[in-house]
Amino acid sequence: MISLLFILACGHEHPDVELPEGDAMLGEELYFTSCSGCHSTDGTGGSGPNLLNQTDDHIVDYVQNGSGDMPAFPELSAQDIADIIAHIRVLESE
């Protein structure tokens, strides 16, 4: 958890992101409300880039800090982000 807090505080990617264990079912709902509008329901992209096969640290950095046209989502907790990533991993396996 310390690595994640460092990333969130500094706003930089770090190769050793430590997230709590994510719940893909909770992540599906969060993904639908926060991500699917730009990244599509299957994660392959739309007006936003493809999220499949991105690293955890990349996703954490962009969710917390935004980039380009993507806004930051500072209201999402570390658990929320872990849940979203767990859902993205399910999408990758489909």
C-alpha positions in Angstrom: 0.0 0.0 0.0 2.9 2.4 0.6 3.9 2.3 -3.1 0.4 3.2 -4.1 0.3 6.1 -1.7 3.7 7.3 -3.1 2.3 7.2 -6.6 -0.9 9.0 -5.6 1.1 11.7 -3.8 3.7 12.2 -6.5 1.6 11.6 -9.6 4.2 9.4 -11.3 4.2 5.9 -12.5 6.1 3.4 -10.3 7.0 -0.1 -11.5 5.9 -1.8 -8.2 2.3 -0.6 -7.6 0.7 -2.4 -4.7 -3.0 -2.4 -4.7 -5.5 -4.1 -2.4 -7.1 -7.2 -4.0 -9.8 -6.1 -6.4 -13.3 -7.3 -6.8 -14.2 -7.7 -10.4 -18.0 -7.6 -9.8 -17.7 -4.2 -8.0 -15.3 -3.1 -10.6 -17.8 -3.8 -13.4 -20.2 -1.3 -12.0 -17.5 1.3 -11.4 -16.1 0.7 -14.9 -19.5 1.1 -16.4 -20.1 4.5 -14.7 -16.6 5.9 -14.8 -14.8 4.4 -17.8 -17.0 2.8 -20.5 -18.2 6.0 -22.0 -14.7 6.7 -23.4 -13.1 3.2 -23.3 -16.1 1.2 -24.4 -17.9 -1.6 -22.5 -15.3 -4.1 -23.6 -12.2 -2.0 -22.8 -11.0 -1.8 -26.3 -11.3 1.9 -26.6 -13.4 4.5 -28.3 -12.7 8.2 -27.8 -10.3 6.9 -25.1 -7.5 4.4 -25.7 -7.7 0.6 -25.3 -7.3 -0.3 -21.6 -6.6 -4.0 -22.2 -3.1 -5.2 -21.4 -2.1 -2.0 -19.7 -0.1 -2.3 -16.5 -1.6 -1.6 -13.1 0.7 1.3 -12.5 -0.2 2.9 -15.9 -3.9 2.7 -15.0 -3.4 4.0 -11.5 -1.4 7.0 -12.8 -4.0 7.9 -15.4 -7.0 7.5 -13.1 -5.5 9.6 -10.4 -3.8 12.3 -12.6 -5.5 12.2 -15.9 -3.7 12.7 -19.2 -4.6 14.6 -22.3 -8.4 14.6 -22.7 -8.9 12.2 -19.8 -9.8 13.9 -16.6 -8.4 12.8 -13.2 -10.7 10.8 -10.9 -9.3 11.7 -7.5 -12.6 10.6 -5.8 -11.8 7.0 -6.7 -10.2 5.2 -3.8 -7.3 2.7 -4.1 -9.9 0.0 -3.6 -12.1 1.4 -6.3 -9.2 1.4 -8.7 -8.2 -2.1 -7.8 -11.8 -3.2 -8.4 -11.8 -1.5 -11.8 -8.5 -3.1 -12.7 -9.9 -6.5 -11.6 -12.8 -6.0 -14.0 -10.4 -5.0 -16.8 -8.5 -8.2 -16.3 -11.7 -10.2 -16.7 -12.4 -8.3 -20.0 -8.9 -9.3 -21.1 -9.7 -13.0 -20.6 -13.0 -12.9 -22.6 
